[in-house]
Amino acid sequence: MITEERQKELEVLIRQSKPGEGVACKVGEMEFVQQKMAVKTAVDAATKIEPDPNFPLWAPYKDKKGKLRFDLIPPEMDKAWAEVGTFGIQKLKEKGVQNPERNWERGLKLVEDCLASAKRHINEWEMGLNADKESNLNPLKHALWWLAGMVTLIERGRIDLDDRPNKKEK
């Protein structure tokens, strides 16, 4: 039986070993070392990277290169967007709008509707207002909603909604 401390020592030696090198160990440790060396060889071959000496050999490897980091979006931003969206749905329902959940996607102009609303809310905040008069939410949360809506419509190719007076082609 190999102690946990000895296993860690052996793993360090295995990580530090170069391809084709062996690791000196006692007879009772051979099976453990062979298993870990096989894992190291497989990981090295599959990833073609030098193993990180601080990374356990048995830990899974996930290639994240070139992937978007959605984990960097703060939950407070998601919550703010949901708060404004929820308030907007209630407001539109009270006005009798059918299917208000996706109303903003139906064709709001980028400047006249989205940018103007975002700027009004930013202006409210700049002037010291910390809560919107209708929703009681921070005006910056509303600005976030409208700017995100603009980006979404642009990303979806809704050039028919681009009402900038001085827009340039490409």
C-alpha positions in Angstrom: 0.0 0.0 0.0 1.4 3.4 -1.0 0.7 6.3 1.2 -1.0 9.4 -0.2 2.1 11.4 0.5 4.2 9.0 -1.5 1.7 9.0 -4.3 2.0 12.7 -4.6 5.8 12.5 -4.6 5.7 9.9 -7.4 3.2 12.0 -9.4 5.6 15.0 -9.2 8.4 12.7 -10.5 6.2 11.4 -13.3 5.1 14.9 -14.4 8.7 16.0 -14.4 9.9 13.0 -16.5 10.5 13.4 -20.2 9.1 11.1 -22.8 10.9 7.8 -22.7 12.3 8.3 -19.3 11.5 6.1 -16.4 10.8 6.9 -12.8 12.7 5.3 -10.0 10.4 3.5 -7.5 10.1 0.6 -5.2 8.8 -2.8 -6.2 5.4 -2.2 -4.5 5.0 1.1 -6.4 5.5 -0.3 -9.9 1.9 -0.8 -10.8 0.9 2.7 -9.6 3.8 4.3 -11.5 3.0 2.3 -14.7 -0.7 3.4 -14.6 0.2 7.1 -14.0 2.9 7.0 -16.7 0.3 5.5 -19.2 -2.1 8.4 -18.4 0.7 10.9 -18.8 1.7 9.4 -22.1 -1.8 9.4 -23.4 -2.5 13.0 -22.2 0.8 14.2 -23.7 0.0 12.5 -27.1 -3.6 13.7 -27.2 -2.9 17.3 -26.3 0.6 17.7 -27.6 1.4 20.1 -24.8 3.7 20.0 -21.9 1.8 18.8 -18.8 1.4 21.4 -16.1 3.3 20.3 -12.9 0.4 21.8 -10.8 -2.3 19.9 -12.7 -3.2 16.4 -11.5 -2.7 13.7 -14.1 -6.2 12.3 -13.7 -8.0 15.6 -14.1 -10.0 16.0 -17.3 -8.7 18.2 -20.1 -11.0 20.6 -22.0 -9.7 22.6 -24.9 -11.0 26.1 -24.4 -8.8 27.9 -27.0 -10.9 30.2 -29.2 -14.1 29.6 -27.1 -16.2 32.5 -25.8 -16.0 33.0 -22.1 -19.7 33.2 -21.1 -18.6 32.6 -17.5 -17.3 36.1 -17.5 -20.8 37.6 -17.8 -21.6 38.8 -14.3 -24.9 37.4 -12.9 -25.9 40.9 -11.8 -26.0 41.9 -15.5 -28.2 38.9 -16.4 -30.4 39.8 -13.5 -30.6 43.4 -14.5 -31.6 42.4 -18.0 -34.3 40.0 -16.7 -35.7 42.7 -14.3 -36.1 45.2 -17.1 -37.5 42.6 -19.5 -40.0 41.4 -16.9 -41.1 45.0 -16.1 -41.5 45.7 -19.9 -43.7 42.6 -20.4 -46.0 43.7 -17.5 -46.1 47.3 -18.9 -47.0 46.1 -22.4 -49.6 43.6 -21.1 -51.3 46.4 -19.3 -51.5 48.3 -22.6 -53.0 45.3 -24.3 -50.1 44.3 -26.5 -50.4 40.7 -27.7 -47.4 38.5 -27.0 -45.3 41.2 -25.4 -42.4 38.9 -24.6 -40.7 39.4 -28.0 -42.2 42.8 -28.8 -38.8 44.5 -29.1 -37.8 42.0 -31.8 -40.7 43.0 -34.1 -38.9 46.0 -35.6 -37.9 48.8 -33.3 -35.7 51.4 -35.1 -32.1 51.3 -33.9 -31.7 55.1 -33.4 -35.3 56.4 -33.0 -36.3 53.7 -30.5 -33.4 51.8 -29.0 -30.6 54.4 -28.9 -32.9 57.2 -27.9 -34.3 55.1 -25.0 -30.8 54.1 -23.9 -29.6 57.7 -24.0 -32.6 58.9 -22.0 -31.9 56.4 -19.3 -28.2 57.2 -19.2 -29.1 60.9 -19.0 -31.4 60.2 -16.0 -28.6 58.4 -14.3 -26.1 61.2 -15.1 -28.5 63.7 -13.6 -28.4 61.8 -10.3 -31.5 59.6 -10.6 -30.9 56.2 -9.1 -34.3 54.7 -9.7 -36.5 54.9 -12.9 -39.8 56.7 -12.2 -41.9 53.8 -13.7 -40.0 50.7 -12.8 -38.0 51.8 -9.7 -35.0 50.1 -11.3 -31.6 51.8 -11.8 -31.8 53.7 -15.1 -28.6 52.0 -16.2 -30.4 48.7 -16.2 -32.8 50.1 -18.8 -29.9 51.5 -20.9 -28.3 48.0 -20.8 -31.5 46.5 -22.1 -31.8 48.9 -25.0 -28.1 48.7 -26.0 -28.2 44.9 -25.8 -31.4 45.0 -28.0 -29.5 47.1 -30.6 -26.6 44.7 -30.7 -29.0 41.8 -31.0 -30.9 43.3 -33.9 -27.6 44.3 -35.7 -26.2 40.8 -35.2 -29.3 39.3 -36.7 -28.8 41.4 -39.8 -31.8 43.7 -39.3 -30.3 46.4 -41.5 -33.9 47.5 -42.3 -34.0 48.9 -38.8 -30.8 51.0 -39.1 -32.0 54.5 -39.2 -28.7 56.3 -38.5 -28.7 59.5 -40.5 -25.0 59.3 -41.3 -24.5 55.6 -41.6 -21.6 54.4 -43.7 -21.6 51.3 -45.9 -19.4 48.7 -44.1 
